[in-house]
Amino acid sequence: MRLKRTMLSIVLALAVAPVLFGQKPEDEIMNLEEAWTAAVVAQDFSKLDKMYDNDLIYAHSTGTVETKMAYMEKLKSGKQKYTAIDYIQSTYRVHENAAVAHSIVVMKGTSATGPFDNKLLMTHTWFKTDGGWRLITHQTTQINQ
């Protein structure tokens, strides 16, 4: 019985911690976006592998759409490399186990066709699993600079 009360107390404390410490669900998604950016620029393939869902749909502003495996291979081979991703504006929406991050970003780096420095609309869809949040879609659209 005492163990049950202790477990219940822990669960309740974890449930109210974000409220007590001022973290909103949107803050968690903002932190995920920052972690994704850091991992992409640092080429931290281990972190990216954990962040990306196995069913990832990765749609580039060029119209190319890739699976997780194809995109990770492109990164590992050096055919796609990001040197900077700067956020200009972001909006986050969280709905239970799903979240959307919509941002205006400037992405810099190199691809198979050469260097790029693009201002883009970027949408990420995250969903929460037992193992934490996973990125399931990435979509960028070129906008005028």
Sequence and secondary structure as in RCSB ss.txt:
>XXXX:A:sequence
MRLKRTMLSIVLALAVAPVLFGQKPEDEIMNLEEAWTAAVVAQDFSKLDKMYDNDLIYAHSTGTVETKMAYMEKL
KSGKQKYTAIDYIQSTYRVHENAAVAHSIVVMKGTSATGPFDNKLLMTHTWFKTDGGWRLITHQTTQINQ
>XXXX:A:secstr
 HHHHHHHHHHHHHHHHHHHTT  HHHHHHHHHHHHHHHHHHT HHHHHHHEEEEEEEE TTS EE HHHHHHHH
HHTSSEEEEEEEEEEEEEEETTEEEEEEEEEEEEEETTEEEEEEEEEEEEEEEETTEEEEEEEEEEE   
